[in-house]
């Protein structure tokens, strides 16, 4: 994700109450890849991107336990992050 996508992920995590610090993998290259970490401390932080993604999915499953279906009845795949309501 780029910096703008990271900002949106950060907003979504906060809105859903999911912990995480969204930051570039390499602080010297903010135009590069970004991840979700458990701490802002570069020396001790752990990548929690997969856990954050799983938590987002779990939150949306709580809100809508029925699987999404396409018009033809097949399963829908992908992720939809709703816009900020503020």
N, C-alpha and C positions, 0 to 999 in steps of 0.2 A: 504494500500500500504506500501511497505517497503521503505527503504532509497533510493535504486536505482530507484525504480518506481517513488518515489517522485522527484528525480532529473530529470527524464524524463518529468514528469508533469510540473515541474518548467520551463524547457527549452521550452516546447510546449506553455505554457501560455505566456511566454515572446515573443516567435516567433510570436504568434497570437495577441500580444498587449493586452492581458487580464490581468487585475490587480490581484494580489494575492501573498501571502507569503505561501509557502509550508513548513510545519513544523510538528514535531511530536505532537500528542495530549498531551502527557505527556513528557515535555522536559527532564525529568530524565530517560525516557525509549525510547531512539531513535530506539530501535528494535521493538517497538510497532506500533500502527496505526498512520498514518499521515493524515493531512487534509490541506485544503487551507483556509487561514485566511486573513482578511482585513488589519492586522497590525502585526508587529513582537512583539508588547508589550503583553506579556502573561496576564497581568492584565486587559487589555481592549479589546483585540482582539475578533472578532466575526468570527464564522465558516462560510465561504462563499463557501464551497465545491460544494454545489448544484448549486449555481449561476455560479461558474466557469465552471462546467460541461455543464450547459445550454448555456453558452457563446461559448464554444468550438463547441458544436453541431450547434449553429446558424452560426458560421463562416464557417463550412463545408457545411451547407445548402446553404449559400450564393454562395459558389464556385460551388456547384453541387445541384441545386434545385430539380432535378429528384431523386426519391427514388431509392435506390439500390435494385436490384432484383437478386434472385438466378437463376441458369440456368433453373430451372423448372418453373420460373415465380413468385414464392412466394417471400415475402418480406425478406430482409436480416436484421438480428438483431445483435446488438453488437456495439462495438466501435473500430475504427481503428485510431491510431495516427501515422502519417507518421514519418519516421526517420528524424533526423536533416539533412538538406541538406548541411551543412558546412563541 
